[in-house]
Amino acid sequence: MSLHETNKIAIDVDNVTKRYAEVTALKNVSLSIHDNEFFTLLGPSGCGKTTLLRTIAGFEGISEGDIRLFGDSIIDLPPNKRPVNTVFQQYALFPHMSVMENVAFGLRRQKVVDSEVRKRTGEVLELVQLSGFADRLPSQLSGGQQQRVALARALAPRPKVLLLDEPLSALDLKLRQDVRVELQQIQANTGITFVFVTHDQEEALTMSNRIAVMSAGIVQQVGTSRDIYESPENKFVADFIGDTNLIDVEIVETDGRQATCLLLGNVQLICNNAKGATKGRASLSVRPERLSLGDASNSSLSGTVSRLTYLGTDIHVAVNLEDGEVIDVRVQNSEDARIPDTGDIVGLNLELDAARVLMN
Amino acid sequence: MAMQDINQGKNTTTHTYQGLGPSLLMPTWLMIGIFLVLPVLMMLVYSFLTKEFRGGVIWEFSLNAYDQFIFDRGLFGDDPPKMEWTYIGIFWRSILQAGIATLLCLLIGFPTAWFIATRVGNSKSIWLFLITIPYWVNLLIRTISMKFLIRENGPANEFMMSIGLIDAPLQMINTNFAVQLGLFYSYLPFMVLPIYASVERYNFSLSEAAADLYSSQWVTLRKIIIPTVKPGIIAGCILVFVPSLGAFLAPDLLGGAKSFMIGSLIEDQFGGQAGNWPFGAAVSMILLSMVLIVLTFYARLQSRRAS
């Protein structure tokens, strides 16, 4: 990660608001995207992530705020004057042009000389492993190959920032996983700042240096994959990223970092991961894999197994607490794993460091 | 397709309408056969016959009709042949008129089609509906109205004089301009509709991609939009050019003797003064061949695109 902590800021989104006639798509969004960073905008559909990307590309204007590229405001520039390039969700390849002409398009517009156009087009086609396909039309390529052409076309002009709008969503699962690795490598090799939009959290967690989780036009949290997964700042982030159990608790004592929580009115837990906690009602976010099953007699928290879901690598066990709350536990499918039956009464052991206190 | 798949190997065609396939086209084949193929063949035959003095034909093979189109052999037909430019001139003028009409329709029709295709929701169908409104009135009536509008003391001249644009009435009627106006007005929707259909299918993210790759709007139009909607443009041009070339109403009613076009020339041989059926048939055949050449050229272009 230290590689990316060159403090140079590639894109500075400064208090941007985008209003349409009826909806506000972006509400006071502020983000700093570092140079040479793989930055992901993650969120459910309609959260504003694509709108934000499009305001950076220049396809959408903004109502308030400023967007700076390496310090210079770009909000008054039309898209064709912004030194950023986009990989579109449905690729938007020019259907009447060969792969080569598609890739060369941006360079030709920049009046790059012919010999240089040929050289650079060849280079990027090699980078995306499509050298043999230069003369094909987009319609003669598979979805995965079209995706690579779209990437090559956007990389050819050597933009300072590459914007990627859910570029993998049209690919099937296996291909998507391969392309992820390739994209990461290309980003690392070229040193171009990538701004990647996705609704797929796995994509975001595996590829990004940092992630901005968005919802309802608001940036909920910005951080590394680990920050976001392990220390979500609010319930939305905890719930959206991965699976989590959100347990209602009452905080009876706290110093702002550690908190004593009361569950079900009588079980007391001391949580270490309680930044910003105050006394009163709150939620405890516990990942299913950070819980384990034990004997009911040895555990302060117990419940009845209501459902087992077999998932191959592990098994999800749903445990009903006394008050009816359902807690998901993920048990690794190993030889010595003790898998209960439905109806069994089990104890729940909780890794206290992994339980995160979130204020409501 | 799905139906075919299900039925394969089961011999259940009698339960579907598949067996009817070819016979479904029978009425159409009959119509085309009786009212298109047969008359064209008749014209072809007539063009090689000898003319009767006042219309009609004598059943005797003759190349006179085609000869007359190209050569001038004097009043009694026994002078040494000279090149006859009159009819070639009429053809040339017709091509020019039809070409200009096509170009005008394209210049006005393209932005119109673009505008309609880019409307959202219901208003699209309202605009399309408005385009078809002129067709509620017969072309003859519309052409005659046009004649009244642009005549010497008609509303067009009066209006331009009242706002001080001109001092004296403009001679518009019986000019090439009037013919042009008539052709343009008659065939504009034939340009708008196919281009509309093409633009409707246009993927607007291509324009965004072009802008993203440093294209100005003008370059995007030239390099991306026009090549992508070209099939619609070509279809529109054919639909305007071909009928304009053989148009009869506009040149006859709006143009004078100087604006004579192929359509009027042919009409003149059958219904009018000249009364030379073989020559009329020959001119029709020449016009038809020209149209076929244009269409073949277009088909070639299309198949090259497909391969």
Interface residues (C-beta under 8 A of the other chain):
Chain A: A57 G58 F59 P78 P79 N80 K81 V84 N85 T86 F88 Q90 A92 L93 F94 P95 H96 F105 G106 R109 Q110 R153 A154 P157
Chain B: N203 S205 L206 E208 A209 A210 A211 D212 L213 Y214 S215 S216 V219 K223 I224 P227 T228
